[in-house]
Every structure is written in structure tokens, then in C-alpha cells.
Amino acid sequence: MTITTSTGQEIPVHRGEWVFWRPDGTVDGCMYADAWVGSSEDRAAVRFYGKGDGPKKLAAGYRAELMTRDRWAAEVMPLMLGRADA
């Protein structure tokens, strides 16, 4: 199964990573992509935050971005580790 990243790139589902961004642009968390979620931001939010909170978070300005694991490792992981050079 392939999924489409937020930049339009088609990748195998096992190579995807969802990143959840707070309204202030900081990372709230991340999770592996899976077949149930696919390329759906709504489903990703439900999977990550829960059925009741997922839609509320998106409505409050949180966003979910699907990217490759390589991009996640280069751009997001350093932010999560608090590296100053990220």
C-alpha cells in the first residue's frame, strides 16, 4: 500500500511518519503511518489524540503532517531532542 505525503510524494505506508504540530509551530508528537490512517489527517489525529480529542485539536489549530521517515529524521527528530542546530 502506498500513501501520499503532505508534499504529494507517493511512498510505501511503512516509510511514513505522522508529525503533529501545535498551533505555535512546535512538535506535539509523532507516530508511524499505518494502513488504517492512510493519508487522512483526520484519521491520524483520531489515532494519536483519541476519538474525542482528535477533531478538537485540529479545530484548535493543531495539524498533522505526513512525511517520509528520512525527512522526519533530518528535520523533526532534532527538534524533539532539543538540538540547537535544528
C-alpha positions in Angstrom: 0.0 0.0 0.0 1.2 3.5 -0.8 0.3 6.8 0.9 0.7 10.4 -0.2 2.8 12.6 1.9 1.8 16.2 2.7 4.2 17.3 -0.2 2.5 15.0 -2.7 5.1 12.2 -2.7 3.9 8.6 -3.0 5.6 6.3 -0.6 5.1 2.8 0.9 3.0 3.1 4.1 5.8 1.6 6.1 8.1 4.5 5.2 5.7 7.2 6.5 5.7 9.2 9.7 2.9 11.5 11.0 4.1 14.6 12.8 1.7 16.6 15.0 2.3 20.3 15.2 0.9 22.6 17.8 -0.5 26.0 16.7 2.7 27.7 17.7 4.7 25.6 15.3 6.4 23.3 17.9 6.2 19.5 17.7 3.5 17.9 19.8 4.4 14.3 18.9 4.7 11.8 16.1 3.7 8.2 15.1 4.3 5.7 12.4 1.9 5.8 9.4 -0.4 2.8 9.0 -2.9 1.3 6.6 -6.0 2.4 8.6 -4.9 6.0 8.8 -3.6 6.1 5.2 -3.1 9.7 4.1 -6.0 11.1 6.2 -5.1 13.9 8.6 -8.4 13.4 10.4 -7.8 9.7 11.0 -4.2 10.4 12.1 -5.5 12.9 14.7 -8.0 10.4 16.0 -5.3 7.7 16.2 -2.9 10.0 18.0 -5.2 12.1 20.3 -8.2 9.8 20.6 -11.7 9.8 19.1 -13.0 12.7 21.1 -9.9 14.9 21.1 -8.6 14.4 17.6 -11.2 16.6 15.8 -11.0 19.2 18.7 -7.2 19.5 18.3 -7.5 20.1 14.5 -10.2 22.7 15.0 -8.0 24.4 17.6 -5.2 24.9 15.0 -3.1 21.7 15.5 -2.1 20.0 12.3 -0.8 16.6 11.3 1.8 16.3 8.5 2.6 13.1 6.8 6.2 12.8 5.7 8.9 10.2 4.9 10.9 8.8 7.8 14.0 10.2 6.2 12.6 13.7 6.3 11.4 13.1 9.9 14.8 12.0 11.0 16.5 15.0 9.4 14.0 17.8 10.3 11.8 16.7 13.2 13.8 14.4 15.4 16.4 17.1 16.1 13.6 19.4 17.2 12.2 16.7 19.5 15.7 16.2 21.0 16.1 19.9 21.6 19.2 20.3 19.4 20.1 24.0 18.9 21.3 23.4 15.3 17.9 22.1 14.1 
